[in-house]
């Protein structure tokens, strides 16, 4: 059987803070790494979806309800459910990577989230 979790695959997050959210696999690590010895993937997805907008609402309220909040996180394969869909999104790998998720450098994480938000 071939690899299922490839870059660009649409997945559902099954557990954690973002449970039920949809995401896209940016980079997969099938064999794991030194700090995570299990198969995992870097996922980018939508944390807060846009809300319904009506004509009665003012321009400021419409702009606030139209905003999208992205997330970027590494997940164990057992906490993801792949779908049959794939997406052709090209992320800048220099900005959107596992190094951007480190606690020490918040500026890198914000830059990566801006990149993800621009693609969604």
MIGU-129700 format. One line per field, with one value per atom (N, C-alpha, C, O, CB): residue in one letter; residue number from 1; x, y, z; chain. Coordinates in steps of 0.001 Angstrom, whole numbers, plus 500000, padded with zeros to 6 digits. Glycine has a CB too. Layout:
<zamars>
resn: c(a	...)
resi: c(NUM	...)
east: c(X	...)
north: c(Y	...)
up: c(Z	...)
chain: c(A	...)
</zamars>
This chain:
<zamars>
resn: c(x	x	x	x	x	x	x	x	x	x	x	x	x	x	x	x	x	x	x	x	x	x	x	x	x	x	x	x	x	x	x	x	x	x	x	x	x	x	x	x	x	x	x	x	x	x	x	x	x	x	x	x	x	x	x	x	x	x	x	x	x	x	x	x	x	x	x	x	x	x	x	x	x	x	x	x	x	x	x	x	x	x	x	x	x	x	x	x	x	x	x	x	x	x	x	x	x	x	x	x	x	x	x	x	x	x	x	x	x	x	x	x	x	x	x	x	x	x	x	x	x	x	x	x	x	x	x	x	x	x	x	x	x	x	x	x	x	x	x	x	x	x	x	x	x	x	x	x	x	x	x	x	x	x	x	x	x	x	x	x	x	x	x	x	x	x	x	x	x	x	x	x	x	x	x	x	x	x	x	x	x	x	x	x	x	x	x	x	x	x	x	x	x	x	x	x	x	x	x	x	x	x	x	x	x	x	x	x	x	x	x	x	x	x	x	x	x	x	x	x	x	x	x	x	x	x	x	x	x	x	x	x	x	x	x	x	x	x	x	x	x	x	x	x	x	x	x	x	x	x	x	x	x	x	x	x	x	x	x	x	x	x	x	x	x	x	x	x	x	x	x	x	x	x	x	x	x	x	x	x	x	x	x	x	x	x	x	x	x	x	x	x	x	x	x	x	x	x	x	x	x	x	x	x	x	x	x	x	x	x	x	x	x	x	x	x	x	x	x	x	x	x	x	x	x	x	x	x	x	x	x	x	x	x	x	x	x	x	x	x	x	x	x	x	x	x	x	x	x	x	x	x	x	x	x	x	x	x	x	x	x	x	x	x	x	x	x	x	x	x	x	x	x	x	x	x	x	x	x	x	x	x	x	x	x	x	x	x	x	x	x	x	x	x	x	x	x	x	x	x	x	x	x	x	x	x	x	x	x	x	x	x	x	x	x	x	x	x	x	x	x	x	x	x	x	x	x	x	x	x	x	x	x	x	x	x	x	x	x	x	x	x	x	x	x	x	x	x	x	x	x	x	x	x	x	x	x	x	x	x	x	x	x	x	x	x	x	x	x	x	x	x	x	x	x	x	x	x	x	x	x	x	x	x	x	x	x	x	x	x	x	x	x	x	x	x	x	x	x	x	x	x	x	x	x	x	x	x	x	x	x	x	x	x	x	x	x	x	x	x	x	x	x	x	x	x	x	x	x	x	x	x	x	x	x	x	x	x	x	x	x	x	x	x	x	x	x	x	x	x	x	x	x	x	x	x	x	x	x	x	x	x	x	x	x	x	x	x	x	x	x	x	x	x	x	x	x	x	x	x	x	x	x	x	x	x	x	x	x	x	x	x	x	x	x	x	x	x	x	x)
resi: c(1	1	1	1	1	2	2	2	2	2	3	3	3	3	3	4	4	4	4	4	5	5	5	5	5	6	6	6	6	6	7	7	7	7	7	8	8	8	8	8	9	9	9	9	9	10	10	10	10	10	11	11	11	11	11	12	12	12	12	12	13	13	13	13	13	14	14	14	14	14	15	15	15	15	15	16	16	16	16	16	17	17	17	17	17	18	18	18	18	18	19	19	19	19	19	20	20	20	20	20	21	21	21	21	21	22	22	22	22	22	23	23	23	23	23	24	24	24	24	24	25	25	25	25	25	26	26	26	26	26	27	27	27	27	27	28	28	28	28	28	29	29	29	29	29	30	30	30	30	30	31	31	31	31	31	32	32	32	32	32	33	33	33	33	33	34	34	34	34	34	35	35	35	35	35	36	36	36	36	36	37	37	37	37	37	38	38	38	38	38	39	39	39	39	39	40	40	40	40	40	41	41	41	41	41	42	42	42	42	42	43	43	43	43	43	44	44	44	44	44	45	45	45	45	45	46	46	46	46	46	47	47	47	47	47	48	48	48	48	48	49	49	49	49	49	50	50	50	50	50	51	51	51	51	51	52	52	52	52	52	53	53	53	53	53	54	54	54	54	54	55	55	55	55	55	56	56	56	56	56	57	57	57	57	57	58	58	58	58	58	59	59	59	59	59	60	60	60	60	60	61	61	61	61	61	62	62	62	62	62	63	63	63	63	63	64	64	64	64	64	65	65	65	65	65	66	66	66	66	66	67	67	67	67	67	68	68	68	68	68	69	69	69	69	69	70	70	70	70	70	71	71	71	71	71	72	72	72	72	72	73	73	73	73	73	74	74	74	74	74	75	75	75	75	75	76	76	76	76	76	77	77	77	77	77	78	78	78	78	78	79	79	79	79	79	80	80	80	80	80	81	81	81	81	81	82	82	82	82	82	83	83	83	83	83	84	84	84	84	84	85	85	85	85	85	86	86	86	86	86	87	87	87	87	87	88	88	88	88	88	89	89	89	89	89	90	90	90	90	90	91	91	91	91	91	92	92	92	92	92	93	93	93	93	93	94	94	94	94	94	95	95	95	95	95	96	96	96	96	96	97	97	97	97	97	98	98	98	98	98	99	99	99	99	99	100	100	100	100	100	101	101	101	101	101	102	102	102	102	102	103	103	103	103	103	104	104	104	104	104	105	105	105	105	105	106	106	106	106	106	107	107	107	107	107	108	108	108	108	108	109	109	109	109	109	110	110	110	110	110	111	111	111	111	111	112	112	112	112	112	113	113	113	113	113	114	114	114	114	114	115	115	115	115	115	116	116	116	116	116	117	117	117	117	117	118	118	118	118	118	119	119	119	119	119	120	120	120	120	120)
east: c(500835	500000	500884	501899	499047	500524	501325	501123	500324	501014	501868	501744	500411	499988	502914	499762	498485	498684	498121	497494	499483	499709	500802	501979	500083	500408	501348	501094	500044	501214	502036	501872	500699	500592	503175	499825	498651	497398	496329	498927	497488	496329	495468	495990	496779	494161	493226	492926	492610	491911	493026	492804	491849	491668	494146	491240	490446	491237	491807	489054	491276	491951	490961	489836	492469	491376	490467	490556	489586	490736	491682	491799	492583	493297	492468	492433	493164	492343	491127	494413	493014	492372	491624	490573	493408	492161	491582	490774	490651	492681	490230	489461	488259	487532	488993	488058	486961	487320	486535	485806	488464	488888	489527	490067	489874	489446	490084	491459	491667	489212	492377	493723	494352	493799	494586	495505	496248	497635	498281	496336	498090	499427	500435	500394	499592	501338	502389	503623	504203	502739	504021	505181	504895	504416	506499	505191	504986	506322	507331	504213	506309	507483	507057	506636	508036	507163	506681	507503	506933	506698	508812	509661	509857	510407	511001	509425	509635	510966	511707	509568	511253	512503	513125	512620	512268	514209	514869	514014	513983	516234	513319	512491	511111	510482	512344	510627	509343	509589	509765	508235	509599	509944	508766	508841	510549	507711	506517	506192	506686	505304	505368	504975	504099	503112	504243	504460	503692	503753	504505	504219	502952	502882	502703	502123	501729	503203	502988	501700	501585	504208	500728	499391	499125	499432	498306	498556	498058	496564	496111	498783	495799	494350	493685	494351	493784	492355	491561	491042	490266	490387	491482	491028	489656	488756	492034	489490	488218	487719	488336	488368	486597	486015	485260	484851	485080	485063	484273	482813	482285	484386	482167	480765	479850	480314	480524	478554	477576	477503	477538	476192	477402	477328	476029	475663	478561	475328	474089	474237	475199	472878	473259	473321	473094	473586	472300	472355	472048	473275	473293	471014	474286	475465	476301	476335	476314	476968	477856	479126	479387	478196	479915	481137	482153	482839	481764	482247	483211	482824	483682	483307	481554	481097	481261	481614	479629	481003	481194	482657	482962	480697	483563	484988	485454	486280	485828	484930	485305	484803	485507	484764	483606	483026	483608	483419	481514	484306	484879	486314	486916	484832	486864	488256	488419	487520	488780	489579	489933	491158	492124	490202	491114	492260	492869	492190	491839	494134	494764	495464	495690	495769	495800	496655	497724	497576	495828	498802	499949	500442	500824	501091	500438	500751	501217	500835	499531	502049	502439	501512	501214	503941	501058	500130	500624	501200	498733	500394	500612	499616	498485	500456	500034	499140	497872	496823	499862	497948	496762	495717	494576	497160	496081	495136	494604	493953	495788	494876	494426	493639	493945	495621	492627	491887	491991	491475	490380	492651	492783	491461	490659	493867	491245	490082	490540	491730	489360	489606	489979	490451	490838	488797	490424	490747	492206	492810	489847	492753	494092	494021	493168	495103	494920	494929	496321	497314	494487	496398	497682	497955	497668	497681	498511	498905	500414	500976	498170	501059	502508	502838	502672	503163	503308	503725	505216	505964	503379	505637	507053	507699	507494	507273	508476	509036	510062	510362	509677	510603	511548	510830	511401	512332	509587	508819	507949	507894	507952	507272	506328	507037	507083	505044	507590	508278	508209	507620	509755	508815	508761	509533	509217	509296	510537	511304	510456	510743	512529	509427	508563	507698	507160	507683	507552	506703	507429	506808	506109	508715	509480	508995	508628	510985	508993	508529	509437	508978	508439	510720	511679	511509	511799	513067	511048	510976	509532	509035	511850	508863	507462	507336	506327	506823	508338	508288	508223	507519	509511	508964	508922	507540	507044	509975	506916	505596	504558	503700	505186	504633	503685	503869	502896	503857	505119	505401	504843	504285	506922	504998	504464	502944	502351	504935	502307	500835	500326	499282	500334	501064	500670	500755	499902	501559	501778	501931	500756	500206	503268	500386	499268	497970	497171	499143	497752	496531	496421	495324	496478	497542	497528	497126	496492	498909	497486	497152	495685	495082	498071	495113	493717	492824	491601	493434)
north: c(498820	500000	501249	501280	499995	502259	503456	504436	504211	504120	505531	506574	507291	507601	507577	507546	508254	509731	510601	507624	510002	511380	512032	511989	511421	512628	513344	514839	515250	512893	515635	517086	517481	517021	517806	518331	518773	517977	518320	518708	516930	516100	516824	517370	514712	516829	517426	516397	515246	517900	516824	515916	516562	517780	515548	515713	516174	515911	514833	515471	516890	516728	516072	516548	518105	514977	514195	514522	514302	512747	515040	515298	516575	517067	514119	517102	518297	519558	519509	518406	520667	521979	522201	522842	523070	521679	521899	520697	520494	522216	519911	518722	519126	520059	517942	518425	518721	519706	519907	519242	520316	521285	520571	519471	522304	521225	520695	521330	522484	520957	520575	521085	520465	519548	520819	520974	520492	520070	520790	521586	518916	518444	519277	519332	516914	519920	520701	519835	519812	521954	519122	518229	517008	517127	518946	515837	514597	514017	514143	513569	513386	512714	511280	510991	513461	510386	509016	508217	507464	508311	508363	507598	508299	507707	507339	509535	510286	511025	510981	509362	511698	512435	512065	511185	513981	512730	512391	512787	512061	513076	513921	514328	513687	513571	515826	513269	512564	511286	511324	513463	510151	508893	508206	507009	507974	508899	508333	509136	510249	508333	508569	509267	510460	510333	508321	511609	512819	513734	513490	513549	514783	515702	517127	517357	515315	518078	519496	519884	519728	520371	520390	520679	522179	522824	519895	522725	524103	524038	523314	524985	524785	524731	526012	526996	523562	525986	527147	526935	526015	527381	527800	527731	528367	527783	528424	529562	530277	530577	531338	531590	529970	530158	531484	531993	528989	532062	533294	533035	531954	533887	534036	533924	534493	535113	534652	534274	534755	536280	536886	534139	536884	538337	538685	538057	538907	539705	540162	541616	542293	539999	542082	543453	544481	545606	543650	544108	545039	545432	546495	544437	544593	544848	545985	546204	543581	546696	547773	547218	546016	548673	548110	547673	547091	546118	548846	547693	547198	545798	544924	548164	545586	544277	543232	542085	544348	543631	542707	542310	541142	543335	543264	542940	542059	541168	544229	542300	541470	540043	539101	542071	539867	538533	537783	536573	538638	538483	537853	537382	536813	538810	537607	537247	535743	535061	537988	535246	533841	533765	534503	533164	532864	532676	531309	530295	532803	531255	529973	529345	530008	530163	528058	527411	526600	526211	526514	526357	525611	524730	525235	526570	523406	522496	521152	520752	522309	520455	519097	518131	518306	518811	517106	516117	514714	514440	516309	513830	512405	511897	512379	511642	510927	510389	509790	509810	509338	509262	508644	509677	509314	507825	510956	512015	512725	513764	513019	512172	512755	511731	510538	513272	512204	511329	511914	513000	511180	511203	511735	511659	510752	510971	512609	512596	512207	512002	513982	512109	511739	512945	512797	511079	514127	515350	515756	515526	516474	516356	516936	518351	518659	516069	519206	520604	520965	520555	521520	521719	522193	523593	524591	522204	523665	524937	524929	523980	525192	525986	526080	527029	528243	526563	526463	527265	527527	526714	526569	528666	529002	528177	528459	530542	527161	526221	526875	526334	525051	528024	528695	529319	529407	529767	529752	530354	529331	529319	531478	528475	527521	526179	525373	527378	525951	524699	524446	525235	524738	523337	522987	523963	524106	521596	524638	525601	526811	527464	526058	527111	528242	527972	528912	528568	526714	526372	526395	526163	525025	526665	526681	527811	528883	526833	527569	528560	529790	530885	527925	529613	530695	531834	532984	530151	531546	532581	532795	532098	532201	533763	534050	534792	534650	534871	535577	536332	535391	535669	537258	534265	533287	532660	532448	532188	532362	531741	532699	532284	531310	533966	534950	535111	535254	536309	535087	535194	533979	534114	535324	532796	531574	531605	531192	530343	532087	532167	533169	532952	532566	534267	535220	534580	534822	536475	533767	533045	532084	532005	532267	531360	530408	531153	530729	529561	532265	533039	533597	533674	534171	533983	534510	533424	533725	535086	532165	531075	530639	530192	529880	530770	530384	531523	531407	529982)
up: c(500000	500000	500000	500697	501216	499245	499101	500237	501146	497806	500164	501177	501016	499903	501083	502137	502106	502424	501759	503098	503438	503879	503047	503406	505373	501943	501087	501228	501722	499602	500802	500838	499945	498808	500387	500465	499725	500025	499522	498275	500824	501164	502196	503168	501705	501990	502943	504023	503724	502235	505299	506425	507421	507436	507116	508254	509385	510652	510820	509432	511544	512825	513780	513932	513389	514426	515261	516740	517466	515069	517215	518643	518890	518016	519351	520103	520482	520320	520135	519677	520390	520332	519019	518997	520519	517947	516623	516131	514923	515628	517033	516648	515795	516136	517906	514699	513786	512698	511771	514547	512783	511775	510589	510711	512381	509454	508253	508102	508476	506991	507560	507358	506128	505522	508582	505773	504612	505080	505842	503493	504631	504974	504190	502961	504666	504918	504270	504066	502981	505103	505117	505033	505888	507016	505496	505347	506097	506540	505847	505249	507696	508254	508568	509688	509549	507593	507749	508760	509550	506412	508752	509658	510989	511918	509019	511104	512329	512315	511333	513525	513413	513561	514907	515605	513453	515267	516536	517732	518726	516627	517661	518799	518791	519843	518813	517623	517517	516725	515507	516828	517428	516784	516122	515847	517777	515863	515234	513975	513796	516224	513116	511896	512227	512951	510941	511701	511956	510736	509793	513212	510777	509642	510140	511202	508689	509367	509619	508907	507691	509131	509669	509146	509218	510221	509934	508159	508147	507897	507010	507058	508670	508512	508967	509288	509280	508990	509371	510785	511042	508373	511702	513093	513231	513836	514032	512673	512773	511371	510625	513603	511025	509707	509648	510691	509358	508452	508346	508686	508424	506935	509270	509668	508583	507625	511006	508748	507786	507830	508900	508063	506650	506521	505812	504819	505747	506338	505699	505271	505632	506657	504492	503991	505089	504995	502895	506129	507210	508025	508645	508119	508027	508852	508275	507064	508976	509168	508751	508132	508187	509933	507541	506860	507849	507536	506095	509049	510028	510504	510628	511227	510766	511224	510122	510395	511675	508880	507762	507631	507392	506454	507782	507656	508815	508618	507602	510026	511170	511013	511376	512459	510484	510333	509131	509011	510191	508250	507068	507282	506371	505912	508461	508711	508902	509396	509937	508501	508650	509550	509357	507261	510544	511436	511155	511315	512941	510739	510414	511627	512639	509282	511505	512495	511789	510631	513439	512514	512000	513136	514191	511470	512928	514024	513482	512383	514938	514262	513891	514611	515793	514244	513889	514429	514149	513095	513843	515102	514936	513891	513826	516297	513076	512051	512648	512005	511231	513861	514462	514863	515148	515678	514889	515215	513973	514082	516136	512803	511542	510741	510767	510724	510032	509131	507714	507450	509586	506819	505459	504707	504931	504688	503824	502954	501551	501311	502950	500651	499277	498472	497313	498569	499064	498340	498513	499561	498799	497479	497509	496955	496122	496699	497421	497026	496549	497150	498192	495487	494961	495515	494854	493390	496732	497317	497506	498053	498666	497054	497189	498336	498217	495863	499450	500584	500477	499936	501919	500997	501035	502147	503328	501261	501776	502751	503673	504737	502032	503287	504179	505369	506457	503418	505178	506265	506985	508214	505731	506229	506808	506968	506038	505917	508164	508474	509974	510714	507992	510427	511843	512715	513896	512050	512166	512951	513347	514350	512167	512576	512883	514110	514696	511688	514512	515647	516981	518019	515436	516979	518220	519123	518641	517929	520433	521410	521470	521796	522789	521158	521336	520335	520666	521235	519127	518094	517655	516771	516882	518276	517967	516640	515950	519094	516276	515019	513819	512849	514898	513882	512783	512657	511551	512999	513807	513789	513205	512426	515207	513576	513030	511527	510788	513726	511080	509651	508904	507814	509409	509498	508892	508841	507844	509666	509902	509921	508884	508267	511327	508694	507638	506263	505410	507682	506045	504777	504550	503451	504759	505604	505502	505235	504400	506795	505939	505768	504355	503803	506782	503768	502401	501401	500390	502033	501672	500754	500884	499908	501010	502085	502268	501851	501926	503725)
chain: c(A	A	A	A	A	A	A	A	A	A	A	A	A	A	A	A	A	A	A	A	A	A	A	A	A	A	A	A	A	A	A	A	A	A	A	A	A	A	A	A	A	A	A	A	A	A	A	A	A	A	A	A	A	A	A	A	A	A	A	A	A	A	A	A	A	A	A	A	A	A	A	A	A	A	A	A	A	A	A	A	A	A	A	A	A	A	A	A	A	A	A	A	A	A	A	A	A	A	A	A	A	A	A	A	A	A	A	A	A	A	A	A	A	A	A	A	A	A	A	A	A	A	A	A	A	A	A	A	A	A	A	A	A	A	A	A	A	A	A	A	A	A	A	A	A	A	A	A	A	A	A	A	A	A	A	A	A	A	A	A	A	A	A	A	A	A	A	A	A	A	A	A	A	A	A	A	A	A	A	A	A	A	A	A	A	A	A	A	A	A	A	A	A	A	A	A	A	A	A	A	A	A	A	A	A	A	A	A	A	A	A	A	A	A	A	A	A	A	A	A	A	A	A	A	A	A	A	A	A	A	A	A	A	A	A	A	A	A	A	A	A	A	A	A	A	A	A	A	A	A	A	A	A	A	A	A	A	A	A	A	A	A	A	A	A	A	A	A	A	A	A	A	A	A	A	A	A	A	A	A	A	A	A	A	A	A	A	A	A	A	A	A	A	A	A	A	A	A	A	A	A	A	A	A	A	A	A	A	A	A	A	A	A	A	A	A	A	A	A	A	A	A	A	A	A	A	A	A	A	A	A	A	A	A	A	A	A	A	A	A	A	A	A	A	A	A	A	A	A	A	A	A	A	A	A	A	A	A	A	A	A	A	A	A	A	A	A	A	A	A	A	A	A	A	A	A	A	A	A	A	A	A	A	A	A	A	A	A	A	A	A	A	A	A	A	A	A	A	A	A	A	A	A	A	A	A	A	A	A	A	A	A	A	A	A	A	A	A	A	A	A	A	A	A	A	A	A	A	A	A	A	A	A	A	A	A	A	A	A	A	A	A	A	A	A	A	A	A	A	A	A	A	A	A	A	A	A	A	A	A	A	A	A	A	A	A	A	A	A	A	A	A	A	A	A	A	A	A	A	A	A	A	A	A	A	A	A	A	A	A	A	A	A	A	A	A	A	A	A	A	A	A	A	A	A	A	A	A	A	A	A	A	A	A	A	A	A	A	A	A	A	A	A	A	A	A	A	A	A	A	A	A	A	A	A	A	A	A	A	A	A	A	A	A	A	A	A	A	A	A	A	A	A	A	A	A	A	A	A	A	A	A	A	A	A	A	A	A	A	A	A	A	A	A	A	A	A	A	A	A	A	A	A	A	A	A	A	A	A	A	A	A	A	A	A	A	A	A	A	A)
</zamars>
